[in-house]
Amino acid sequence: MQNVKLLIDGEFKTSASQHMIDVTNPASGEIIARVPDALAAETEQAVEAAKQAFSTWKNVPVTERARVMMRYQAILKREQERIAKVLASETGKVFDDAMGDVWRGIEVVEQAMNAPSMMMGETVENVARGIDTYSVIQPLGVCLGITPFNFPAMIPLWMFPLAVVCGNTFVLKPSEQDPQTPTLLAELFLEAGAPPGVLNVVHGGRERVDQLLNHPDIAAVSFVGSVPVGKHVYQTATANMKRAQCFAGAKNHTVVMPDANKQHVINNLVGASVGAAGQRCMAISVAVFVGEAQQWIDELASAIAEVKPGLWDDKNAGFGPLISAAAKERVMALIQSGKEQGATCLVDGSQTSVAGYEQGHWIGPTVFRDVTTSMRIYQEEIFGPVLCCLCVDSLDEALAIVNDNPYGNGTSIFTASGAAARKYQSEVSVGQVGINVPIPVPLPFFSFTGWKNSFFGDLHAYGKQAVRFYTETKTITSRWPEDSIPAGPNLTINLR
């Protein structure tokens, strides 16, 4: 039985904590590892190591920092399959989905390789006679990342590569439900040449999180997770005068117009709704059918019903189990509430199991129609393979539903009309919009831009906004006087 270690100052260390948390295989319930709830002193050591490393790392030329990312990218590509197998074993994701998780993280590391151009300042010569003004971009210090279970490769790679390449050092607190994947990422980062203390990894629950959020040497906090925890992290971090970006819950809608290509809609909604067992913050959990498109719901339900859950290495499996028994219990309760509140359950996956793995946290594809916005299955984030279908008569009605929802992570519209697509993208109050694309997660030279209760903060993840989040701008105004100095002082605010 493997005990997951802490990474402190370049060394993987066995925690002295007596409180160990079981890491289980979601497909079987089998314990596959144990992760420590780190001691307060160990967490303090991690922050101190990051603080000491920052004093030298910030002065390493940005080109050298970028070369660490170049090596890291090459190593991640070389080890992608190995990482994906570890990831699949502790999350239950099917192998292709696990490979995609790793690849989307690699893409962010590739963006981090562009740090020299992303960190360029600005210069204006002669803003006044003989006076030049220019800006430089400088790192903040020690940054903290708190990551969820559902993307244990991609989301840590959203955070520490960009923070580190900007000259910061980092403490990562990954989910205790699947800690082996981020631990492997950290191991490979050291192989790429990251100096001791630049990246540190600690494990634990709320007590460790609160210790880090209140720590005076943490300058900025990045978080991905649930709404209640996101609010707590944001409020605690900002109350301690730290920068914070907190990505939280979602209720993502797809609007289906009657002029869309029916088969294209069905193919995309199947994967977007039940892929990864619906455990994506960008999963489509609501489909709003406009006008005659409502006639496609039964055909969509039939297509979704064909998708079967299974083990990570089963090539015929569409997705794996939910992460835990508690997650399954919550989704089951929401499915039951939908039935009780009057929605029509066209496909019911609540009794699904996989032969030989009956102890796994399985839920099959589930589809409801006749859903209303007052129902619990609509109002709450389900985070399971459940699709709610609503019916309206017009695009304006669909827009009203989406805009009234408290979340604003992602949305999409399927249509053949450029006018309808343009109206939707202009008027919808959601941060990421897809047009005939179901899950509009941007590539990392753009930023991941959730709105409303899906995000607490100002600057978003990856892209240019991440560089702004992990840095400060310093503006310098300089004059080099010539031999002739103007007589008398300047007592005004004007530059002369």
Buried (B, 14 or more C-beta within 10 A) or exposed (E): EEEBBBBBBBEBBEBEBEEBBBBBBBBBBEEBBBBBBBBEEBBBBBBBBBBBBBEEBBEEEBEEBBBBBBBBBEBBBEBBEEBBBBBBBBBBBBBBBBBBBBBBBBBBBBBBBBBEEBBEEEEEEEEEEBBBBBBBBBBBBBBBBBBBBBBBBBBBBBBBBBBBBBBBBBBBBBBBBBBBBBBBBBBBBBEBBBBBBBBBBBBBEEEBBEBBBEBEBBBBBBBBBBBEBBBBBBBBBBEBEBBBBBBBBBBBBBBBBBBBEBEEBBBBBBBBBBBBBBBBBBBBBBBBBBBEBBEBBEEBBEBBBEBBBBBBEBEEBBBBBBBBBEBBEBBBEBBBBBBEBEBBBBBBBBEBBBEEBEBBBBBBBBBBBBBEEEBBBBEBBBBBBBBBBBBBEEBEBBBBBBBEBEBBBBBBBBBEBEEBBEBBBEEBEBBBBBBBBBBBBBEBBBBBBBBBBBBBBEBBBBBBBBBBBBBEEEEEEEEEEEEEEEEEEEEEEEEE
